[in-house]
Amino acid sequence: MTYGKLKCAVTAVLSGALMLSMAACGTSDESGASSAGASGSAATPSAYDVSGISKDESIASLLPSYIAQDGKLTVGMDTSYAPAEFLDADGKTPIGYDVDLVNAISKVLGLTPDPQTATFDAIIPSIGTKYDIGVSSFTVTKERSEAVDFVTYFKAGMTYAVQKSNPQKVDVKDLCGIKLGVQTGTTEEEEATTASKACTDSGKKAIDIQSYKQQTDVTTALVTGKVDALYADSPVTGYAIEQTGDKLQTLGEDQGVAPQAIAIKKGDTQTDEAIQKALQKLIDDGTYGKILKSWGAQAGAIDKAEINPSVSE
């Protein structure tokens, strides 16, 4: 049973005795990322060097005055989605490919990036007030498009993850009755609820949906056996499997690919255009691709940033 277009990501930052080291999927001289040091069995991730990116006056001039005059680009992020956005070893500094892209976009716009950690479900309602934009692996959906504008920057398929060797014998074709971990406020939670109703309507057991505020807690729940499976974006699932020391594995084939986008205040066409043009510039000059490659996420690259793409769901 497929849940459709879900927004999710997995990180390997586990609490208490399960705290594990985290790392980028790989860096190279071509990527522009600095060399990584050792942390347990994995390398410590490092930010992509954006110091060589210059302000583009023509693009920066598109910004509305309330952003341009402030000099900062305030960004809401749920920093629990490795390798997209998560906290470095200091527990304070946001890192990941979304963070690097925000830093690069800010350079093009001549702004200082100001990423701020927030819970996922609190970001979209705060765009235009607390945050200028939201960058947190948001899948574009019709419902979200009614609340905010979007500029696409990535695409991701979805993958189920279970414990190594699938001890609970989860079958992706029949998820009725399993314990499924999701994050509160995400599309997974909504779609899981719909899928669970389909189970009960057909006389089967409901899906036991376990909803957590933080994606880190979803990962912890799977590692410790509190849930039987979780469903997540393909790149972050792979990253979590690597960083949890092979305690997890994917199950079944990747599901449908969906666009992910930067969220912007509804109707703010000036910021829409400025962000879209800044991102497209980075795509065209190769910086965007190098950032994604430095995190092993190049499979999700797009070649055209779109404002408010149409989606069916």
Secondary structure by P-SEA (a helix, b strand, c coil): cccccccbbbbcccccccbbbbbcccccccccccbbbbcccbbbbbccccccccccaaaaaaccaaaaaaccbbbbbcccccccbbbcccccccccaaaaaaaaaaaaacbbbbbbbbcccccccccccccccccccccccaaaaacbbbbbcbbbbbbbbcccccccccccccccccbbbbccccaaaaaaaaaaaaaaaacccccbbbbbccaaaaaaaaaacccccccccaaaaaaaaaaacccccccccccbbbbbbbbccccaaaaaaaaaaaaaaaaaaaaaaaaaaaacccccccccccccccccc
